[in-house]
């Protein structure tokens, strides 16, 4: 079992091989409809490292910001373990293909 904030490689699916942190708490809140998304829902995640509320909604203007937030942690206070960081891109927290 992984602990919150532990780095791992996604084993399969569209993000296979990408580094990710375990323990994100995902939720959504309902607000008034907007020009950006007519139903008013906002999806977000709570970071397992710092408890920040991070936009996790692909349909929003800035998209899913959880990946960017993880990359910030990788560069600052929560580095990727050396045994997982196989490439310079991984060490910087940059996803494959970015």
Phi and psi in degrees as a GROMACS rama.xvg file:
@    title "Ramachandran Plot"
@    xaxis  label "Phi"
@    yaxis  label "Psi"
@TYPE xy
-86.9367  153.415  UNK-2
-96.098  157.854  UNK-3
-57.8664  132.421  UNK-4
87.7307  -6.26495  UNK-5
-69.5656  132.968  UNK-6
-78.122  142.562  UNK-7
-152.696  163.24  UNK-8
-95.6478  132.804  UNK-9
-66.9352  123.768  UNK-10
-77.8383  -20.6453  UNK-11
-162.519  175.511  UNK-12
88.7997  -168.904  UNK-13
-65.1291  -22.1449  UNK-14
-105.9  22.608  UNK-15
-52.5527  132.459  UNK-16
88.4777  -13.0027  UNK-17
-77.6791  140.943  UNK-18
-77.9794  143.036  UNK-19
-152.141  156.474  UNK-20
-100.55  136.945  UNK-21
-77.6582  149.844  UNK-22
101.484  8.26035  UNK-23
-62.0634  135.177  UNK-24
-102.097  113.504  UNK-25
-101.236  142.702  UNK-26
-157.44  -173.473  UNK-27
-152.441  152.402  UNK-28
-127.298  152.764  UNK-29
-107.821  127.051  UNK-30
-125.551  -164.656  UNK-31
-73.8119  147.458  UNK-32
-57.8603  146.063  UNK-33
-126.35  174.317  UNK-34
-69.1606  -25.848  UNK-35
-80.9801  -33.1624  UNK-36
-151.458  113.136  UNK-37
-66.5697  -21.9818  UNK-38
-87.1102  -10.4158  UNK-39
84.577  -1.93189  UNK-40
-79.437  141.531  UNK-41
-127.165  120.101  UNK-42
-89.8043  140.875  UNK-43
-147.863  162.987  UNK-44
-126.467  148.682  UNK-45
-100.576  122.858  UNK-46
-64.3413  133.26  UNK-47
-73.4651  -11.7976  UNK-48
-97.082  -47.9925  UNK-49
-119.536  -0.9842  UNK-50
66.426  18.6016  UNK-51
-68.8653  145.779  UNK-52
-88.8136  117.835  UNK-53
-121.662  131.298  UNK-54
-58.5163  130.474  UNK-55
-128.561  36.8751  UNK-56
-118.111  107.153  UNK-57
-59.0564  -25.1947  UNK-58
-83.8806  -6.02385  UNK-59
-81.0327  166.657  UNK-60
-54.768  -46.1036  UNK-61
-92.676  -3.22383  UNK-62
72.4267  -162.735  UNK-63
-76.2734  112.129  UNK-64
-92.7466  0.780721  UNK-65
-64.0433  -37.8985  UNK-66
-63.8037  -44.3785  UNK-67
-62.9617  -39.0729  UNK-68
-64.4415  -41.508  UNK-69
-61.7609  -40.9149  UNK-70
-63.4976  -37.5225  UNK-71
-61.6541  -46.6133  UNK-72
-59.9128  -41.9214  UNK-73
-59.7876  -35.2522  UNK-74
-83.889  -18.6094  UNK-75
-114.888  -83.0947  UNK-76
-109.994  -3.00147  UNK-77
-140.471  70.0169  UNK-78
-65.261  156.59  UNK-79
-72.8086  131.14  UNK-80
-58.304  143.206  UNK-81
-56.0556  -36.7183  UNK-82
-67.6874  -19.5992  UNK-83
-95.925  -26.185  UNK-84
-83.1963  85.5577  UNK-85
-82.4289  -21.5572  UNK-86
-130.702  159.727  UNK-87
-57.8383  -32.7054  UNK-88
-62.6888  -44.6582  UNK-89
-62.3886  -40.8387  UNK-90
-62.6339  -30.4384  UNK-91
-88.0743  -4.36125  UNK-92
80.4179  19.3956  UNK-93
-92.285  126.826  UNK-94
-68.3266  153.374  UNK-95
-55.0028  139.408  UNK-96
81.22  1.35278  UNK-97
